[in-house]
Amino acid sequence: MVCRTDYIDQTDLPTELQDAAKHAGVAVTHPAPAALSQKNITREALLELVTQYQWNKAEVEMCIGKSRTLVWKFMKKWDIPLQKP
């Protein structure tokens, strides 16, 4: 089966994996907001995503397809705390 969107959703997985994920309590991630998918990242969109992923910069990095260093630099530039306040 081919994924019909730009990201793999839980419904794209084989049934056995879908069931295992449900029982294991695995969270399904969602695509990045449109503002983060584009070349220009906005402060508001980055702050929203950092909050959504509970300040886990590795998760944010994977979601937007940018390096963790770049995420960190944007956070410093825009005075977004590196840790949850």
Number of C-alpha atoms within 10 A of each C-alpha: 6 6 11 9 8 7 13 15 15 17 10 15 14 10 11 8 13 16 12 11 15 12 9 9 8 11 9 10 13 10 14 19 15 10 15 21 15 11 7 8 16 14 17 13 16 22 16 14 21 24 13 12 15 13 17 16 21 15 17 23 17 13 19 20 12 14 14 16 12 12 20 15 13 16 18 12 10 13 10 18 13 14 10 10 6
